[in-house]
Amino acid sequence: MHSDLVLPLAQAYAEAHSTPEDPLLSAIAAHTREHHAHAHMVSGHLQGLFLTMVSRMLRPRRILEVGTFTGYSALCLAAGMPEDGILHTIECRPEDLALARSYFDQSPYGSRIRSHGGDAMEVIPGLQECWDLVFLDADKVNYIRYHEMVLPLLRPGGWMIADNVLFHGQVLEDPVKGRNAKAIDAYNRHVRDDARVEQVMLTIRDGLMLIRKKSELA
Ligand SMILES: C[S@@+](CC[C@H](N)C(=O)[O-])C[C@H]1O[C@@H](n2cnc3c(N)ncnc32)[C@H](O)[C@@H]1O
């Protein structure tokens, strides 16, 4: 998928000059590629390292991930938590969540990762936390709703990252076609026009929106 948006040679060069993939993450990626019909959804080496680096910089005590899949990105984000950090992750497909859970339990972060099954729209309101970092990576048609639901619970000065904001390049078409691409395009405009946040869209993989809740907003 990312070969459409990122020059394959540049991708390979960047991977060759970045820290090698952690063996557990390699195992998750390999198993997902071999056994999962939607293997392209896994974050992968470079994006995973980026998430880890952001988490290491922020040292977030409370992380929310919306869209666990097979657990790759959750483990990348968990790597930057302090000792008392907790990551909550939500997945609606029980078989994916069970697989992710098995990987969490093989990692150093197992006891600090809370995995929740169900529809994120229903699970999020039950999590009474003040989030330091939120990773949006579930159903694209609900990104605006997740943004609105989570922003009040985000610590002032806290961070949100949204994946797939280039949606395989489909948001670049004129007119934008398809339900998901239209939803992502609407989300991108929603964030751009939201005075409560500042943001930068990064052209990593399928596009990542890095958002900061302005700290002057309580
Ligand atoms: C792109 S994948 C997540 C990839 C994962 N974050 C990673 O980087 O490896 C999106 C996941 O969100 C899940 N999902 C979609 N809609 C959801 C919802 N409403 N509630 C919870 N999970 C949902 C899907 O089942 C899928 O596993």
The ligand as an SDF file (V2000), in Angstrom:
LIG
                    3D

 27 29  0  0  0  0  0  0  0  0999 V2000
   -5.8710   -0.4010   10.7580 C   0  0  0  0  0  0  0  0  0  0  0  0
   -6.3190   -1.6430   11.9030 S   0  0  0  0  0  0  0  0  0  0  0  0
   -5.3240   -1.2410   13.3200 C   0  0  0  0  0  0  0  0  0  0  0  0
   -3.8740   -1.5160   13.0960 C   0  0  0  0  0  0  0  0  0  0  0  0
   -3.0440   -1.4370   14.3470 C   0  0  0  0  0  0  0  0  0  0  0  0
   -3.2640   -0.2180   15.0860 N   0  0  0  0  0  0  0  0  0  0  0  0
   -1.5950   -1.5060   13.9480 C   0  0  0  0  0  0  0  0  0  0  0  0
   -1.0140   -0.4640   13.6440 O   0  0  0  0  0  0  0  0  0  0  0  0
   -1.0490   -2.5980   13.8600 O   0  0  0  0  0  0  0  0  0  0  0  0
   -7.9190   -1.1280   12.4280 C   0  0  0  0  0  0  0  0  0  0  0  0
   -8.5470   -2.0330   13.4650 C   0  0  0  0  0  0  0  0  0  0  0  0
   -9.6700   -1.3520   14.0300 O   0  0  0  0  0  0  0  0  0  0  0  0
  -10.6940   -2.2850   14.2710 C   0  0  0  0  0  0  0  0  0  0  0  0
  -11.9590   -1.5430   14.3320 N   0  0  0  0  0  0  0  0  0  0  0  0
  -12.6680   -1.0200   13.3010 C   0  0  0  0  0  0  0  0  0  0  0  0
  -13.7590   -0.3930   13.7570 N   0  0  0  0  0  0  0  0  0  0  0  0
  -13.7560   -0.5050   15.1030 C   0  0  0  0  0  0  0  0  0  0  0  0
  -14.6120   -0.0660   16.1400 C   0  0  0  0  0  0  0  0  0  0  0  0
  -15.7130    0.6570   15.8720 N   0  0  0  0  0  0  0  0  0  0  0  0
  -14.3080   -0.3640   17.4130 N   0  0  0  0  0  0  0  0  0  0  0  0
  -13.1750   -1.0690   17.7040 C   0  0  0  0  0  0  0  0  0  0  0  0
  -12.3200   -1.5170   16.7590 N   0  0  0  0  0  0  0  0  0  0  0  0
  -12.6060   -1.2410   15.4780 C   0  0  0  0  0  0  0  0  0  0  0  0
  -10.5910   -3.2600   13.1050 C   0  0  0  0  0  0  0  0  0  0  0  0
  -11.1940   -4.4930   13.4260 O   0  0  0  0  0  0  0  0  0  0  0  0
   -9.0880   -3.3440   12.8800 C   0  0  0  0  0  0  0  0  0  0  0  0
   -8.5180   -4.4330   13.5610 O   0  0  0  0  0  0  0  0  0  0  0  0
  1  2  1  0
  2  3  1  0
  2 10  1  0
  3  4  1  0
  4  5  1  0
  5  6  1  0
  5  7  1  0
  7  8  2  0
  7  9  1  0
 10 11  1  0
 11 12  1  0
 11 26  1  0
 12 13  1  0
 13 14  1  0
 13 24  1  0
 14 15  1  0
 14 23  1  0
 15 16  2  0
 16 17  1  0
 17 18  1  0
 17 23  2  0
 18 19  1  0
 18 20  2  0
 20 21  1  0
 21 22  2  0
 22 23  1  0
 24 25  1  0
 24 26  1  0
 26 27  1  0
M  CHG  2   2   1   9  -1
M  END
$$$$
